Amino acid sequence: MLTSDFDYLLPPEQIAQHPIEPRDRSRLLVMHRDNGRLEHRTFSDLVELLVPGDVLVANDTRVIPARLMARKDPSGGKVELLLLSRVDPLRWEALVKGRRADPGQRLIIGEEADQVLGWVEGVTPSGGRLLRFEDLIDDRLEHLGQMPLPPYIHETLADRERYQTVYARAQGSVAAPTAGLHFTPELIDRIKDMGVEWVNVLLHIGLDTFRPVSEERVEDHEIHTEYCELSASAAERLNEARHEGRRIIAIGTTSVRVLETACAGRQAEILPYSGRTRLFIYPGHTFSVVDAMVTNFHLPRSSLLMLVSAFAGVANTRRAYDAAVRSGYRFYSFGDSMFIV
């Protein structure tokens, strides 16, 4: 299978630069997998497309303000840090932009009254840096760090909470689970009140989510690994729903990866899971858990678009994307969404 099969042309003006207000007023393209039929709706219409007993599965990761400005000690040269993933309480994998930062280099983040000291401990296999901080940095990121918006968003975000889902809980991502950005507290309440269950899982999203697949053949791509969790209580509720024949609906590709990881090779049971996943879902994958999904419109040649194509079918996905482009839908992180049933 060729990576070029997942390419498409998108007018730059359809790359959303800011979020819609309110969140649930974004457009919703409903796709019926059995016949490819499309419906043009509004996201708040989701309540009309769900039935009592459905289970919505959401990724409750929280984006950390992972972009930090640092100074080299003693030269004072400026470098930009992008924290990618935590190795242990004091160490992080990071990208470093600007002047060279070799192993042993001391770094100062913040001003004198509120400084964080760290140093470069090593080079990662991907060419990034392994950073060690003198103290825990988590609680200080909120005022020292900036939100790591995707490279295709060029406008400043006035409210950093708009790059978080309203149910975000566990800090650890450098990108938002964007399908969840459309939900408001009021919409979630309406969904629950109609008898739909809400189950949280966790996957911390890394920067590789924005990178296109570079290999010519899809099968040759080695996907990035990401940390994920599915609790025992979540597994119990999901297994009960499956045994009763109720729909399990994933909110976003990250929730899909958690669910399919936790049920890999087991058609009958979802087990609790905690650890890293390298599950690469592309056409040919047999889905064990997911019956429907909510998802945004993804970048060409991305592993996310390949996952959607695996679930909806390559031809269906291509027709849906063509229709979305023609109809002026907004794409990517702050863009519109799909409901694939």
C-alpha positions in Angstrom: 0.0 0.0 0.0 1.4 3.4 -1.1 1.6 6.4 1.2 0.7 8.5 -1.8 -2.8 6.9 -1.7 -3.5 9.1 1.4 -2.6 12.4 -0.2 -5.1 15.1 -1.0 -5.1 18.8 -1.9 -6.4 21.3 0.6 -6.7 25.1 0.0 -4.7 26.8 2.7 -7.6 29.0 3.7 -9.4 25.9 4.9 -6.8 25.2 7.6 -8.6 26.5 10.7 -6.5 29.1 12.6 -8.8 29.6 15.5 -11.5 27.6 17.3 -15.2 28.1 16.7 -17.3 29.6 19.5 -19.2 27.9 21.1 -17.3 24.7 20.7 -20.3 22.6 19.6 -21.2 24.9 16.7 -18.6 23.4 14.5 -19.8 21.5 11.5 -20.2 17.7 11.6 -20.0 15.4 8.6 -21.8 12.2 9.3 -20.5 9.2 7.2 -22.4 5.9 7.0 -19.8 3.2 6.3 -22.3 0.7 4.9 -23.2 2.8 1.8 -20.9 5.8 2.0 -23.9 8.2 2.5 -22.9 11.6 3.9 -25.0 14.0 6.1 -24.0 17.6 6.8 -24.9 18.5 10.4 -23.7 20.6 13.3 -21.7 19.0 16.2 -24.5 19.7 18.7 -26.7 17.4 16.6 -24.7 14.5 18.0 -27.4 14.0 20.6 -29.8 13.1 17.7 -27.3 10.5 16.4 -26.8 8.6 19.7 -29.1 6.2 21.4 -29.5 5.2 25.1 -26.9 2.6 26.0 -24.2 3.9 23.7 -20.8 4.3 25.3 -18.6 7.3 24.4 -14.9 6.8 25.1 -12.9 9.9 25.6 -9.1 10.5 26.1 -8.8 12.8 29.2 -5.2 13.7 28.7 -4.2 17.4 29.3 -1.8 19.3 27.1 1.1 20.7 29.0 2.6 24.2 28.2 5.6 22.4 26.9 7.3 25.2 25.0 10.0 26.8 27.1 12.5 29.6 26.5 15.9 29.0 28.1 19.3 30.6 28.4 22.6 28.8 28.2 24.8 29.2 31.2 27.2 31.0 31.3 27.0 32.4 27.7 23.3 33.6 27.9 22.6 32.3 24.4 18.8 31.7 23.9 17.4 28.3 23.1 13.8 27.1 22.7 12.9 23.8 24.4 9.9 21.6 23.5 9.3 19.0 26.1 8.1 15.8 24.4 7.7 13.1 27.1 8.7 12.5 30.7 11.3 9.8 31.3 11.1 10.0 35.1 10.2 12.8 37.6 13.2 15.0 36.8 14.1 14.0 33.2 12.4 14.8 30.0 13.0 14.1 26.3 12.9 17.4 24.4 13.6 19.1 21.1 16.0 22.0 21.3 15.8 24.9 18.7 18.3 27.7 18.4 21.9 27.5 19.4 23.6 24.1 20.0 23.0 22.5 23.3 25.5 19.7 23.8 25.6 17.2 26.6 26.7 18.9 29.8 25.3 22.3 28.8 23.5 24.0 31.8 20.2 25.8 31.1 18.3 28.5 32.9 14.5 28.8 32.5 12.6 31.8 33.9 13.8 35.0 35.6 15.9 35.3 38.7 12.9 35.3 41.1 11.5 32.1 39.6 14.2 30.1 37.9 14.4 26.5 36.9 17.8 25.0 36.4 18.6 22.1 34.2 21.2 20.6 31.9 21.5 18.5 28.8 22.2 14.9 29.9 22.4 13.3 26.5 21.2 13.0 22.9 18.2 10.8 22.1 18.2 8.3 19.2 15.9 10.7 17.2 18.4 13.6 17.6 16.5 15.3 20.5 17.9 15.9 23.9 17.6 14.3 27.3 17.1 17.0 29.9 17.4 16.8 33.6 15.9 19.5 35.8 17.1 20.3 39.3 13.6 20.2 40.7 10.1 19.0 39.7 8.9 21.3 36.9 5.3 20.2 36.5 3.6 22.8 38.6 5.7 25.6 37.2 5.0 24.9 33.5 1.7 26.8 33.7 3.4 30.1 34.1 6.8 29.4 32.6 5.7 27.5 29.5 3.7 28.3 26.3 1.1 26.1 24.6 2.7 24.0 21.9 0.3 24.7 19.0 0.7 22.7 15.8 3.0 24.2 13.1 0.1 24.9 10.8 -1.5 27.3 13.3 0.0 30.7 12.8 -2.4 32.9 14.9 -1.9 33.5 18.6 -4.3 31.7 20.9 -6.0 34.2 23.2 -7.2 31.5 25.7 -4.9 28.5 26.1 -7.9 26.5 27.5 -9.3 26.4 24.0 -6.5 23.9 23.2 -7.8 21.7 26.0 -10.9 19.5 26.1 -13.3 20.5 28.8 -12.7 17.1 30.5 -8.9 17.2 30.3 -7.4 15.8 33.5 -4.0 14.1 33.3 -1.1 16.3 32.2 1.3 14.8 29.7 0.4 15.6 26.0 2.1 18.0 23.7 -0.9 18.0 21.4 -4.7 18.0 22.1 -7.0 15.1 21.3 -8.8 17.4 18.9 -12.0 15.4 18.4 -12.8 16.2 22.0 -12.5 19.9 21.5 -16.1 20.1 20.2 -17.7 19.0 23.4 -19.1 21.5 25.9 -20.1 20.7 29.5 -23.7 21.3 28.6 -23.5 18.9 25.6 -21.9 16.2 27.7 -24.7 16.6 30.3 -27.4 16.3 27.6 -25.7 13.1 26.3 -25.5 11.5 29.7 -29.1 12.5 30.6 -30.3 10.6 27.5 -28.7 7.4 28.9 -25.4 7.4 27.1 -22.4 6.2 29.1 -19.2 8.2 29.3 -15.9 6.3 29.8 -12.4 7.9 30.1 -9.2 6.4 28.9 -5.8 8.0 28.6 -3.2 8.5 25.9 -0.5 11.1 26.1 0.0 12.5 22.6 3.4 13.2 21.2 4.7 15.6 18.6 4.9 12.8 15.9 1.2 13.0 15.6 1.7 15.9 13.1 4.4 14.2 11.1 3.5 12.7 7.7 4.5 9.2 6.9 7.8 9.5 4.9 8.2 5.9 3.7 6.9 5.1 0.3 5.1 2.0 1.5 2.7 2.3 4.4 3.8 -1.1 5.8 7.4 0.1 6.1 6.5 2.9 8.6 7.4 2.5 12.2 4.9 4.5 14.3 5.8 6.5 17.3 5.1 5.0 20.7 2.8 6.8 23.2 1.9 6.1 26.8 -1.7 5.0 27.4 -3.9 3.6 30.2 -7.3 1.9 30.4 -8.4 1.2 34.0 -10.0 -1.9 35.4 -13.3 -0.1 35.9 -13.3 1.2 32.4 -12.6 -2.3 31.1 -15.5 -3.7 33.1 -17.9 -1.1 31.8 -16.8 -1.6 28.2 -17.0 -5.4 28.4 -20.5 -5.2 29.8 -21.5 -2.9 27.0 -20.1 -5.3 24.4 -21.7 -8.3 25.9 -25.1 -6.5 25.7 -24.5 -5.5 22.1 -24.3 -1.8 22.8 -22.2 0.6 20.6 -18.8 1.6 21.7 -18.0 5.0 20.1 -14.5 6.4 20.3 -13.9 10.1 20.5 -10.8 10.5 18.4 -8.1 8.4 17.0 -6.2 8.3 20.3 -9.2 6.6 22.0 -9.3 4.1 19.2 -5.6 3.2 19.7 -6.1 2.7 23.4 -9.2 0.5 22.9 -7.6 -1.6 20.2 -4.4 -1.9 22.1 -6.3 -3.2 25.2 -8.1 -5.8 23.1 -5.2 -6.8 20.8 -5.7 -10.4 19.7 -8.7 -10.9 22.0 -12.1 -10.7 20.3 -13.9 -11.4 23.5 -12.5 -9.3 26.3 -10.9 -5.9 26.9 -8.3 -6.0 29.6 -6.9 -3.2 31.8 -3.8 -1.7 30.2 -1.0 0.6 31.3 2.1 1.1 29.2 3.3 2.3 25.8 1.6 1.4 22.6 3.1 1.2 19.1 -0.1 0.0 17.5 -0.2 1.3 13.9 -3.7 1.0 12.4 -3.9 1.2 8.6 -6.2 -0.4 6.0 -6.4 -4.1 6.6 -6.6 -3.8 10.4 -9.5 -5.8 11.9 -11.2 -3.7 14.6 -12.0 -5.6 17.8 -13.8 -2.9 19.9 -14.8 0.3 18.1 -18.3 0.5 16.5 -18.3 4.2 15.6 -16.0 7.2 16.0 -15.8 11.0 16.2 -12.8 12.4 14.5 -11.4 15.6 13.0 -10.1 16.0 9.4 -6.4 15.0 9.4 -3.3 15.9 7.5 -2.4 14.2 4.2 -0.2 11.2 4.5 -0.6 11.1 8.3 -1.0 7.9 10.4 -4.3 9.4 11.7 -5.8 9.6 8.2 -4.7 6.0 7.6 -6.5 4.9 10.8 -9.7 6.7 9.7 -9.3 5.0 6.3 -8.9 1.6 8.0 -12.2 2.2 9.9 -14.3 3.9 7.2 -12.8 2.4 4.1 -10.3 4.1 1.8 -12.8 4.9 -0.9 -15.4 6.2 1.6 -12.8 8.4 3.3 -11.6 9.8 0.0 -15.1 10.7 -1.0 -15.8 12.3 2.4 -12.7 14.4 2.3 -13.4 15.5 -1.3 -16.9 16.5 -0.2 -15.6 18.4 2.9 -13.1 20.3 0.8 -15.8 21.2 -1.8 -18.2 22.2 1.0 -15.7 24.5 2.7 -15.2 22.5 5.9 -12.5 23.7 8.3 -9.6 21.2 8.7 -7.1 20.0 11.3 -6.9 20.8 15.0 -9.4 23.7 15.3 -11.4 22.5 12.3 -14.7 20.6 11.9 -15.4 17.0 12.6 -16.8 13.7 11.4 -19.0 11.1 12.9 -18.4 7.7 11.3 -21.0 5.1 11.9 
